[in-house]
């Protein structure tokens, strides 16, 4: 039983191999882009709104509300990034019902890439909101000697983010393969259903943690805001 689709080479692009994980990642991206184009090309107001547009607006509103509750800030600047993370992971996992498909999120290379995107987004959003000097000053608190530990903390939580998603998705693949060999009829169907639910939960957790990390990069700025009084 293969634990990852990284070793399955489908084609070669010059000296670079195109493995199954990369191909499935492109497939998920194509599904998201095509679906977005088809749903948004003829947007209308109520009551002429299509069911797909209605579903899309419910999804966007839900993401905006979750970001607002997590960060206590306007969700507008964060929705494109966090929403894309959620949709990519969710669709990647939901497509597991297609025979022969292996979710890219079951590959450590994919989860590391997603975690690195979050790792890069945290300082980008933090510096955009607070400025370079204010953001970097947090790494020297409460003492300059803690700079290595603060940097290590950033790296370790990025690693944990990648391994958490990879471990949960890979465990489902392994258990499914074992049950398929033992009881090939009933249990794999039940496990497939539970796997879809787990995939959605993992997409939600990853997106929420990404938003928590981004919001924490702005916490110091919010704490320094002067308290408003009724006499102001």
Helices and strands as residue ranges (DSSP letters): G 5-7, E 9-13, E 16-19, H 20-40, H 51-71, H 76-94, G 95-97, G 104-106, H 108-130, H 132-137, G 138-140, G 144-146, H 147-182, H 186-216, H 219-223
